């Protein structure tokens, strides 16, 4: 033989295994499930802010594991949806915080700040549960997500019936969409749930 050595078969590495694609998926931490919930009555001017933000979010592509739904004034529907088991809930609504109309806020309610449990005989209107009562109900039944964040806008006009947002709140929609998406990106990380 002209000095060439025959090729040798590759040697196996003892104790090493290469995971199959299915095993590789099983090793990854589960994807965070996040609900973005628009709240408000579109027939009460600026109270339609949450629904409009959801409509804009639906026009784009949301990250995997993220759902955006407009609950309008259906607080009980929202409570039942949260009971499905989300890692995080992002509520989008208006809130009077004494800032200029169109100001955006990010708030995180504490479970303890919601008031006591719902008492026997306490009347809860299933068609008009406000966000605080929705969260009280969710807390009472033990379905509180890992994180609850409220992205809110200072309204200009909530007193008169009518359709359409005030100029200040309409101008806040695009920045609110960006704020919601950046909040969701944070909530998709494990670090967002460490205390």
URZIFEN-V253638 format. One record per helix or strand of 2 or more residues. SS is the DSSP state (@ for helix, = for strand). FROM is the first residue (numbers start at 0). LEN is the number of residues. If there is no record, write none. Layout:
<<SS/FROM/LEN> <SS/FROM/LEN>>
//
This chain:
<<@/20/7> <=/33/5> <@/44/15> <=/65/5> <@/74/8> <=/87/7> <=/103/4> <@/110/4> <@/130/10> <=/146/7> <@/166/5> <@/172/15> <@/189/4>>
//
